[in-house]
Structure formats: C-alpha cells, structure tokens
Amino acid sequence: MRLEPLTAAILVVSASGAATVPPQVTFTRDVAPILEKNCQGCHRPGEAAPFSLLTYQQARPWAKAMKEAVRLKKMPPWFADPHYGKFSNDRSLAPKDVDIIAAWADAGAPEGDPKDLPAPLSFVEGWSIPKPDVVFQPPQAFEIPASGTIEYQKIIVPSGFTEDKWVQFAEARPGDRARIHHMILYVREPGSHWLKDAKPGVFFIAPKPAADENVDTAALPSDFLVGYAPGQPPEIMPPGQAKLIKAGSDLVLEIHYTTNGAAATDHGSKFGLVFARVAPKERVLTLSATNGTFKIPPGDPNYKVDSEFQLGTTVKLAGLHPHMHGRGKDFEYRIVYPNGETQTLLRVPRYNWHWQLWYNLAEPIVLPKGAKIECTAHFDNSPNNPDNADPTKEVSWGDQSWDEMMVGFFNLVFPAGMPVKDIFPAPATAARR
C-alpha cells in the first residue's frame, strides 16, 4: 500500500508520540510522580480539592475522571495562551503526562510494584508554605448567617513588630472554604490615615466613598501582602527577595463571607508569615492597574474595559494576577515602552473566575521609567454566560460576586532601600491610600 506524504507524516508523528508512553503504565512508577509534581499541592487533606491523591487507594476510584480532566485541560487549572509569555509556575501538563494518565485509566488503573513509588512529599500540616514564624487571625469569631448579603468584613490587628520584618513566604488560610469568597491581608504603615477611625480587634465595614459618575472608586491599598481566593497560591519569594512590614505597622484583615443556606461560625481563618533569614537585596510589592468607571450594558456579550499603570522609575516585573468576577471573559497584559514598542506578556482567552491564578514570569522583565503596564479585559453580560447573575442589568464595579471588578494585579521587584513613592510618577497616575 502506498501512503500519501501527509498520511505518512501523521503516522510518524503518532508513532513517535505513542513511543513516549511506557507499554505497561502503572501508578507507582508512572502516575505517582506526575501527581506529586502537579496535583498533590491541592489534592490532599485540608486543601481546596474535594478528594486526595496521595496514595493509590485514593487515586484509583478517580482514574477515568482524571483521564477526562487532563484530556480536556480542566486540570490542572491553567489558562494562559501558550503563544504569549513563559511562566515559572506553569501548571499545564506535558502531552506525555496526559497520555500516561489516559493509558493508566484505559488499562484499568493498575497499581504496580510498591518499590517503584517515589519518596512521598513532606507537607507542613495546615499550610502550603514552611511552618509560619507568626500567625495572624481575627481575635474574635464571625457569625455567618444562613442567608442574605454580607459586606466585606475588616478587622485591624496590630503587628506588634518593634523592628522591620521581611516576609519571604505568606499564606492565607480560610477557616470555612464553603462560605469564604476571598481573604486579603494588607499592611497599614505607621502614620497612615487609611481606616484611621476604625477600632482595632473588632470586625467592621469600611465606609464607601460617595457615589460619583466621574470618580473611579476602584482604588486598592498598595500594600497587599497576601490573599486567598479559589486557586490563588501563597506568596513565595525566591531567596534575596521579600515583602516588607515596617516596625509599628498594623495588619488589616479583610474577609468576604458568603451565605449558602446554613448558618455557621468562622473561627479558623488565619494568615501565616515566614520571615527571610537574611535581609533581602530586593523588595517585592503588589500593585494593580484598575478601572472602576465601567458600565457594562445589559446583554452585552463582549464589553471592553482598559486600565493602565505608568512607572515613575525603573523596576522589574515578576508576576501577573488578573481579577474579575462571573462576567469576566478574557484578560490581557501588555507593556508599552517609552519608545512606543508594545509587548504582550499574558493573554487569558477563557477567563475562569473560579480559579484566581497568579502567572509568575519565568524571568523578571526590567521595565524602564515611563513604561506602562496596560490591561484589557472583556466581559460577557449576555444570557449565554452561565456565570452571569442577571443579564438584564447594567453592571458596574462592586464588592459582591454579582457585581464586577477589573483589576490587573502585578508584583514589582526593586532595590530594598528604594522608597515606594519613586514607583509612582509625579503627578501620580495611580491612586493610593
């Protein structure tokens, strides 16, 4: 039989792909290493995943579901367009790993020789980071009602630090994942007037700015230390880099509770910090490009919103974190250099608000003074969006999940002794509190 060139090429590619999968795939030799590297961070007791994948006995019942999830790229969650940017925390599985999991499921999920198992990973119970040096949590429990809308709850906790502290690892741990939409830990430096009238140690609702059609009320505090939302990882800085908490600072804990039909009490939410063992050479700061002036028309399937942040000095860009709610459709980050050159860093063509991911650049990018971090997002407010709370309503910026947000978070890296004010051009183009 004579094969046409294209057909022959396809067969060669298929054969070469099949050759990468062992003829007899087993859990212990082939699947367990993949799960350790890509899955067990979430699929273990006390984490966000609904079941554990630490052992063969735990994984075996889910073999066919695992095959479907990796084939459809539902798991591990990763939404970056591979044509733009390289990321150190890329969660996507290599094609060979996908084929191994599928072959294992198709073969009836054999266990294999226990001697082939890799050494188990060591986890600190209750944390995804090393054991924290200090843990902050609300000094009182919060009663969550069975129904209704709960405004963002804040509580101020004095740090008690008498000297500057450099944080290399930070993690937010919700006490009730079923009823907590997100958590954020902010740093309020000494002398700050932000929330100056709030009493420490008790939950309160921050006053909202007066409504004004011409005012962007989306400004976020600049010292965002760490946050939690489904899929959001802890803050892990490489050696030589850390976030700063100045001596005498207060910590502002923000928790967004939601109701689900049953009352509950949250007394376990907490934030853990691990300090750098050596004073870092570089400081990491989380800032954002936001736009809170949008008005998404009812039924609009592709409404565009832009935001930008201009730099007042040279810094390095290390990570990106797009944030929207249920109508979020896609998100893109670009750099516009002072000479007009534009570089696309990240494109998320199918945004999934159930997974609030960070995209950490494989190599930080040096951004010169005057460069702009530009963000473009599209929103689907049509009836075809299954996550749309109400396609008949105009949608604007708001705290609740049925409202919307457009935030392009990013991590900047700069010399540890450089004043933060230098990052902002004069006159400032980014609002701060």
C-alpha positions in Angstrom: 0.0 0.0 0.0 1.4 3.4 -1.0 0.9 6.2 1.6 0.5 9.8 0.6 3.1 12.1 2.2 0.7 13.8 4.6 -0.7 10.5 5.8 2.8 9.1 6.3 3.8 12.2 8.3 0.8 11.9 10.6 1.6 8.2 11.2 5.2 9.0 12.0 4.1 11.7 14.5 1.5 9.4 16.1 4.0 6.6 16.4 6.6 8.9 18.0 4.0 10.2 20.5 2.9 6.7 21.4 6.5 5.7 22.0 6.8 8.2 24.9 4.3 6.2 26.9 5.6 3.0 28.6 4.0 -0.2 27.3 2.6 -1.1 30.7 1.7 2.0 32.7 1.4 1.7 36.5 0.5 4.0 39.3 3.7 3.5 41.3 6.2 4.0 38.5 4.5 6.4 36.1 1.4 8.2 37.6 2.5 8.9 41.2 5.4 11.2 40.1 3.0 13.2 37.9 0.6 13.6 40.8 3.4 14.7 43.2 4.6 17.4 40.8 1.3 18.7 39.6 -1.7 17.7 41.8 -0.9 16.9 45.5 -0.5 20.5 46.5 -4.3 20.8 46.3 -5.4 17.2 46.4 -4.6 16.4 50.0 -6.4 16.7 53.3 -7.3 20.2 54.4 -6.8 21.7 50.9 -9.3 23.1 48.3 -9.6 19.9 46.2 -12.6 17.7 47.0 -10.5 14.5 47.3 -6.9 13.4 48.0 -4.4 11.9 45.5 -1.6 11.0 47.9 -2.0 7.2 47.6 -3.0 4.6 45.0 -6.1 3.7 47.1 -7.2 7.4 46.9 -6.5 7.8 43.2 -7.8 4.5 41.9 -11.6 5.4 42.1 -10.9 8.6 40.1 -8.9 7.2 37.3 -11.5 7.7 34.5 -12.4 11.2 35.8 -8.7 12.1 35.9 -8.3 11.0 32.3 -11.2 13.2 31.2 -10.0 16.2 33.2 -6.5 16.2 31.8 -7.6 15.4 28.2 -10.0 18.4 28.4 -7.3 20.5 30.2 -9.7 21.2 33.1 -6.9 20.0 35.4 -4.5 21.2 36.5 -6.1 24.7 36.1 -4.0 26.9 33.8 -5.5 29.4 31.3 -2.6 31.3 29.8 -2.3 31.3 26.0 1.0 29.4 25.3 1.8 31.8 22.5 2.5 34.7 25.0 4.9 34.7 27.9 6.8 32.0 29.8 5.9 31.3 33.4 7.8 29.6 36.2 4.6 28.2 37.7 3.0 26.9 34.5 0.6 24.2 35.8 -0.2 22.7 32.4 0.7 19.0 31.9 3.2 17.9 29.2 1.5 15.9 26.5 3.4 12.8 27.6 2.0 13.1 31.1 -1.6 13.5 29.8 -1.0 10.3 27.7 0.3 8.4 30.7 -2.7 9.2 32.9 -5.1 8.3 30.0 -3.2 5.0 29.3 -3.3 4.1 33.0 -7.1 4.7 33.2 -7.6 2.7 30.0 -5.6 -0.2 31.4 -7.8 -0.5 34.4 -5.6 1.7 36.7 -3.0 -1.0 37.7 -1.1 -0.3 40.9 2.4 -1.7 40.0 5.3 -2.5 42.3 5.2 -0.5 45.6 9.1 -0.4 45.3 8.7 2.0 42.3 6.9 4.7 44.3 8.8 8.0 44.6 9.6 9.2 48.1 6.4 11.0 49.4 6.4 14.8 49.6 6.6 16.4 53.0 3.9 18.9 53.8 3.5 21.1 56.8 0.1 20.2 58.2 -2.4 23.0 57.6 0.0 25.0 55.3 1.4 25.1 51.8 4.4 27.1 53.0 7.0 26.2 55.6 5.9 26.4 59.2 5.0 30.1 59.8 7.0 32.2 62.2 3.9 34.1 63.1 0.2 33.6 62.5 -2.4 36.4 62.5 -6.1 35.8 62.8 -9.2 37.7 63.9 -9.3 37.8 67.7 -13.0 37.0 67.6 -15.2 34.6 65.7 -17.6 35.7 63.0 -21.2 34.5 62.9 -22.2 33.8 59.3 -26.0 33.9 58.8 -27.8 31.3 56.7 -28.9 33.8 54.1 -28.5 37.4 53.0 -25.7 39.6 51.7 -22.6 40.2 53.9 -20.5 43.2 53.3 -16.7 42.9 53.3 -15.6 42.4 56.9 -12.3 44.1 58.0 -10.5 43.8 61.3 -7.3 45.6 62.3 -4.7 43.7 64.2 -1.6 45.5 65.4 1.5 43.6 64.2 3.4 44.2 67.4 6.6 44.4 65.4 9.2 46.6 67.0 11.6 46.2 64.1 11.1 45.9 60.3 10.2 42.4 59.2 10.9 40.9 55.8 8.4 38.3 54.7 9.6 35.6 52.2 6.5 33.3 52.5 2.9 34.3 53.2 -0.3 32.3 53.0 -4.0 33.0 53.7 -6.0 30.0 55.0 -9.8 30.2 55.1 -11.5 28.7 58.1 -14.6 27.9 56.1 -13.9 27.4 52.4 -17.6 26.9 51.6 -18.5 30.4 52.9 -15.4 32.5 52.2 -15.2 34.1 48.8 -11.8 35.7 49.5 -9.4 36.9 52.2 -6.7 39.6 51.9 -4.0 40.8 54.4 -3.0 44.4 53.9 -0.2 46.3 55.7 -1.0 49.7 57.2 2.2 51.6 57.8 2.6 53.9 60.9 1.2 57.3 60.2 -1.3 56.1 57.6 -4.7 57.7 57.6 -6.4 54.7 55.9 -9.2 53.5 58.1 -7.9 55.8 60.9 -11.3 55.8 62.7 -11.6 52.0 63.0 -11.2 50.3 66.3 -8.6 47.5 66.4 -9.7 44.0 67.2 -13.4 44.1 66.1 -15.0 43.4 62.7 -16.2 46.5 60.9 -17.5 47.5 57.4 -15.3 50.1 55.8 -17.2 53.3 54.7 -17.7 53.5 51.0 -16.8 56.7 49.0 -19.7 58.9 47.9 -21.1 57.8 44.5 -19.9 60.0 41.7 -20.2 59.1 38.0 -16.9 60.8 37.3 -14.8 59.2 40.1 -13.1 55.8 40.0 -13.8 54.2 43.3 -11.8 51.1 42.5 -8.6 52.2 44.1 -7.0 49.5 46.2 -4.5 49.8 49.1 -1.0 49.4 47.7 0.4 47.2 50.5 -1.3 44.0 49.5 0.7 41.3 51.4 -1.2 38.1 50.5 -4.6 36.9 49.6 -6.8 33.9 49.2 -9.4 33.0 46.6 -10.1 29.6 45.0 -6.9 28.7 43.1 -4.8 31.5 44.4 -1.4 30.3 45.6 0.5 31.6 48.6 3.2 34.2 48.2 6.6 32.5 47.8 9.5 34.8 47.1 12.9 33.5 45.9 16.0 34.0 48.1 17.1 37.6 48.2 13.5 38.9 47.7 10.8 39.6 50.3 7.8 41.9 51.2 8.3 44.5 53.9 6.3 45.1 57.1 7.7 48.2 58.8 8.0 48.3 62.5 4.8 49.5 64.2 2.6 48.6 61.3 -1.0 47.4 61.7 -2.3 44.5 59.6 -5.7 44.9 58.0 -7.5 41.6 57.6 -10.3 41.5 55.0 -12.7 38.6 54.7 -15.6 38.3 52.3 -18.1 35.9 53.6 -21.0 34.5 51.6 -24.1 32.6 52.7 -25.2 29.1 51.5 -28.4 28.3 53.3 -26.9 27.2 56.6 -25.6 29.4 59.5 -22.0 28.8 60.6 -19.3 30.3 62.7 -15.8 31.1 61.4 -13.1 31.0 64.0 -10.3 29.4 62.0 -9.3 31.9 59.2 -5.7 32.9 59.5 -2.6 34.3 57.8 0.8 32.8 58.2 4.1 34.5 57.6 7.6 33.2 57.3 10.4 35.7 57.6 13.5 35.9 55.5 16.5 34.6 57.3 18.8 37.2 55.7 17.9 40.8 54.9 16.9 40.8 51.2 18.5 42.8 48.5 15.2 43.4 46.7 11.7 44.3 47.8 8.5 42.8 46.3 5.4 44.9 46.2 1.9 44.0 44.8 0.2 46.9 42.9 -2.5 47.0 40.3 -3.9 48.6 37.2 -7.6 49.0 37.9 -10.7 50.6 36.2 -13.8 51.1 38.2 -15.7 53.5 35.9 -17.1 50.9 33.6 -20.8 50.4 33.0 -21.5 47.1 31.2 -24.7 47.3 29.3 -27.4 44.7 29.7 -27.0 41.7 27.4 -23.6 42.9 26.0 -21.6 39.7 25.1 -18.2 41.4 24.6 -17.8 44.7 26.6 -14.2 46.0 26.6 -12.6 47.7 29.6 -9.0 49.0 29.7 -6.7 50.0 32.6 -3.1 51.1 32.9 -0.3 51.8 35.4 2.7 54.1 34.5 6.0 53.6 36.2 7.9 56.5 37.7 11.2 54.6 37.9 13.0 51.5 36.6 11.8 48.3 38.3 11.4 44.6 37.5 8.1 42.9 36.8 7.8 39.4 38.3 4.2 38.2 38.3 0.7 38.9 37.0 -2.7 38.2 38.5 -5.9 39.1 36.6 -9.1 39.5 38.7 -12.7 39.7 37.5 -16.0 38.1 38.6 -18.5 35.9 36.8 -18.9 38.0 33.7 -15.1 38.1 33.1 -14.4 36.7 29.6 -10.8 37.3 28.8 -7.8 39.3 30.1 -4.6 40.6 28.6 -1.4 42.3 29.9 0.8 44.4 27.7 3.9 46.5 28.3 4.2 49.8 26.3 7.8 51.0 26.4 8.7 54.7 26.3 9.8 54.3 22.7 6.3 53.1 21.7 7.2 49.4 21.4 4.5 47.1 22.8 5.0 43.6 24.2 2.1 41.2 25.1 3.0 39.4 28.4 -0.1 37.4 29.1 -3.3 36.5 27.4 -6.0 34.6 29.1 -8.5 33.9 26.3 -11.0 32.0 28.5 -11.0 33.6 32.0 -12.4 31.4 34.7 -13.3 33.3 37.9 -13.4 30.1 39.9 -9.6 29.9 39.6 -7.8 33.1 40.7 -4.4 32.2 39.4 -1.0 34.1 39.5 1.2 33.9 36.5 4.8 34.2 37.6 7.2 35.2 34.8 10.0 32.7 34.1 12.4 35.6 34.1 11.5 39.0 35.6 11.3 41.8 33.0 13.1 45.1 33.5 10.7 48.0 32.9 12.2 51.4 32.4 10.9 54.7 33.8 7.8 55.8 31.8 6.8 52.3 30.8 3.1 51.4 31.1 1.5 48.2 32.2 -1.7 48.1 30.2 -4.6 45.7 30.7 -7.6 44.9 28.5 -10.5 42.8 29.6 -13.8 41.8 28.0 -17.0 40.9 29.9 -19.9 38.7 28.8 -23.1 40.1 30.2 -25.3 38.0 27.9 -27.8 35.3 28.7 -25.3 32.8 27.1 -22.9 33.2 30.0 -23.8 30.5 32.7 -22.0 32.5 35.4 -24.0 35.7 34.7 -26.1 36.7 37.7 -28.5 38.8 35.7 -28.1 39.6 32.0 -30.9 42.2 32.2 -29.0 44.6 34.4 -26.3 47.1 33.8 -23.2 46.1 35.7 -20.6 48.3 37.4 -17.8 48.0 39.9 -18.8 46.4 43.2 -17.7 44.2 46.0 -20.2 41.4 45.7 -19.8 38.5 43.2 -22.8 39.6 41.2 -21.1 43.0 40.7 -17.9 43.2 38.6 -14.2 44.2 39.1 -11.4 44.8 36.6 -8.1 44.5 38.4 -4.7 43.7 36.8 -2.6 42.9 39.9 1.2 42.6 39.4 4.3 42.1 41.5 7.2 44.6 41.2 10.7 44.0 42.3 13.1 46.8 43.2 16.1 47.6 45.5 15.2 47.0 49.1 16.1 50.6 50.1 14.2 52.4 47.4 11.2 54.5 48.5 7.9 53.2 47.2 6.9 56.7 46.2 9.5 56.6 43.4 7.4 53.9 41.6 4.7 56.4 41.1 5.2 59.2 38.5 4.7 62.8 39.6 1.9 63.8 39.3 0.8 60.3 40.4 -1.3 58.4 37.8 -2.2 55.6 40.2 -4.5 56.2 43.2 -3.2 55.1 46.6 -4.5 55.1 50.1 
